[in-house]
């Protein structure tokens, strides 16, 4: 249900970022290498051709799950396992693109290795000073050799006690790394939330179910976040291949659709909503029929 945006100002889409453009070029190359059109890929993913076009142009960043599915489509024609290096690179670009758009945390800097402790030289034995055969030692020679031995012993004792003190005080012990902090949820509001995954944002914190629908053992919900002024559709009790749609009246460009890949639940990306009466959540259950959320919940949040 998504179409190519007319321009950033009119469609509410954010401008492209370098990482988003590079990710889009990668996804386009995958599609071309698999000899598929944008329409063919869109049908495979249960979405529309303009959405695929926005992914490849970098104006919209797809979800991680979509990127993995596009990689699976890319490797299908060969029928042989392929290196995941390209997939890992695409997932890195996704993280950088979200960071550039202000929706994700910056990647943590690489850990600094602990400083290496230099090994102290071993003291040379007292008899290391070579003797010259047939030559008689003079008092000056004896004193010089004794001085060398004393200096070596002093160096060894200084190193030994310094090293023992450091070990006792824990100076050389590698500090235990703190557990990684969970990534803070991304922030968006209004038009900037369109086509964004809701569960990774603050929108999921105050979201409520406004309308529901049941049929064929499936529950369909229309979810709305007053804080983000955005909605999304969710279905439960479904199977891979079923589709969930969020239709925005008179605004096909912002309508959202998603084909379930795994598990028993799925949801669409978000869309900016001005009036709850202008949106509708429906599930297309493969081989059974369509269920829409038409029953109002007990308490519907007010739109701000």
N, C-alpha and C positions, 0 to 999 in steps of 0.2 A: 504494500500500500504506500510505500515511500516513493517519492519522485525526486529527480534532480533539482536541488535548490536553485532559484533564479539568481540570487546573490546573497552575500552574508547578511546584509542589513535587512533584506526583505524576508528571509527565511528563518532568521534566528540562529543560523549556523555560525559557529566560531570560525575565524580565519585559519587557514592551514598552517601547520607548524612543520619545521624541517623533518622531525622524526615521523610525523604523520604522513608527509609526502613520500618519504622513503619507504615507509610501511606500505602505502598504497601502490607504489611502483613494484614492490615485491609481490603483493597479492595479484597485481595485473600480470606479472611475468609467470606466476604459478598457473593462472588461468590459461594464458596463451600456450604454455608448455603442455597443458592437458588437452589442447585443441577444443576448448569450450568457449561459448559466447557468454556474455554477461547474463542474458536471459536464461541460458541453460543452468548457470551456476545459481541464479536466483531461484529457479524452480527446485533445485536440489536442496536449498536451504529454507525453502518455504517463505521467501520474501519476494521483493519486486526488483526489476532490473535497475531502476534509478538508485535504489539503496546500494547495490553493488558498485554502480558508477561513482557514488559519493565515497565509498570505501577506497576505490582505486585512485581517486583524485586527491584524497587526503583531507577532504572537508569534514568527513565523519570518521571516527575511529571505531572499528568493530570490537565486539567483546572478545575475550580470550577464547571462549568456546567456539565462536565463529572462526577465528584464525586457525584453531586446531582442525575444524571441519574442512576449511579450505585447503589445508595441507593434506588432509586425507584424500580429498578430491584430486589434488595434484599428483599424489603417488599412486592412485588407483590404476591408471592405464598401464603402468609397467608391470604390475602384479608382483613386484619384488620389493623387499624391505629397502628403505632409503635412509640415508643419514639424517639425523634430526638436527644437524647443525644449522640449517636454514630455518627450521621451525624455532629453534632457540633464539636465533637472531631476530626473527619477527616478533617473538614475545618480548625481547628486550626493547625493540622499537616501540611496541605498544606501551610499555612502562614509561619510556622517555616521552612519548606523545602525551600521555595522561599528565605527566609532570609539567610539560610545557604549557598545557592548558590549565594548569592549576588544580587538577583533580586528583593528584596522587602525591605521595611523599617523594622527596628526592632520594635516589639510591644511596645507601650508606657508603662512606669511604672504605677502601680496603683496609683490613686490620694491619697495624704496624708490627712487624716481627720483633720479638724481644732481643735486646742487644746481646751479642755473643761475648762470652767471657774469654779474654785472651789467656792462653796457657803460659804460665811462667816457666822460664828456662830451668832445667834441672841443674843443680849445683855439680860442678865438676869435682871428681875425687881429688883428694889432696895430692895424690901422686901423679896427677895429670901433667905436671910440668916435666917435660922430657929431660932425661939426664944425658949428658954427653959422656960417652965412654972414655975412660982414661983421663977425665978432667976433674981436678980437685975442686970441691965447693969452697968458695970464699965466704966469710961472714956476710958480706953485702948480698951475695946470691941467696944465702939462706934467709936473710931478712926479707928480701923481695918475694921469695916463694911463700913465706909465711904470711906476708901482707895480702897476697892474692887469695890464699886460702881463707883468711879472715873475712875479706870482702865478699867472697862467694857465700860463706856461711851466713853472714849478716843479710845478704840479699835474699837467701832462701828463707830465713826465719821471718823477715819482714813480710814476704809474700804469703807464707804459711799462716801467720796470725791474722793478716788482713783478710785473707780468703775465709778463714774460720769465722771471723767476726761478721762478715757479710752474710754468710750462710745462716748464722745464728739469728741475725736480725731480719732475715728474710729479704735482703736487698736484691738478691739475684733470682728470687722466686718469681715466676711469671704470674702476674695478677689474674685472678679468675675473671673471665669476661662476663659482663652483665647479660642477663637474658635479653634477647631482642624485644624491643617494644612493638606492640601491634601497630600496623599502619593506621593513621587517623583516617576517618571516612572523608571522602571528597565532598566538596560543597558546590551546590549549583542552585539556581533559582529561576523560575519562569522558562523563557525560551532556551536558556543555556542547558536545561535538563533534557531537552528533546533528544531522543536516541541514546540516552545514557543508561547504563545498567543501574537499577535502583538499589540493589543490595549493597553496593560499594559506596553509597553516598549517605549523607545525613537525612535524606528523604525517607529512608526506611525507619527512622527512629520515631517519627510521629504519624506514620501512615495508618490509615484506618480503612476497613472495608465499608464501602458505601452502598453497593448493590451486589446481590448474589443471584445465582441460578443453578438449578440441579436437574440432572437428567442422565440416563444411561450409567448411573453410578459415578458421575463426574460432578464436581463442584466448581463453578465459575465465579470469580470475584472481580469487582472493579475496585481497585485500591487508589486512595488519594492522600497526598501529603500537603497539608495547609502551609507548612513552612516553605516548601519548594514550589507550590502552586502547580503541581504536576500529578499525573495519574498514570497507572499501568494496569494491565489485565493479567490475572493469574488463574491457573486451572490446577485442580488436584484430582488424583485418581485416574490419570490418563496414562498413555503409553507412547513410546517413541513413534513418530510419524504423525501424531495428532498436532493440530495447530491452534494457537491462541492469538486472538486479534483484538486490537484496540482501535476502534474506528472513531475519528474526530469528524463531526458533521461539518460539511462544506470546507474541509481542510485535509484533503487526501495526502498532502505532502507530509503532515505531521502524524498521520496514522501509523500504527506500528503492528508488526506481525512477526511471529516466531514459531518455527516447527520444532517440536520436542525431539531431543537427541537421545537422552537417557532418563532413567528414573521414573517416578510417578507424578511429578509436578513440574510445571514450567510457567514462565511469565514473559511478557513483552518488555522491551525497553520503555522508558518513560516518554510522555508527551506533555507539553505545556497545555494547561486547561484553564479557560476563563469561566466556563459554566459546566457543571457536572451533567446537566441535561443534554449537552452537546456531544457527549462521548458514550460509547457503548462497548462492553466487553463480551466477546463471544468465543466459544471453543468449537472447532470443527473436529469431531471425533471420527477417526477413520473407519469407514464401513458402517457407521451407526447414524450419525446426524449432527445437527448443530444445536448447541445450548448457549443461551445468552443470559447475562446477569440483569434481570429486570425487577427483582424484588428489593425494595429499599431496606437498608439496614435500620436498626432501631434508633441509632443516633448518627446523623450525617454531619460531618464537620462543615463549618461555614467556610466559604471561599474568601480569602483575604484580598 
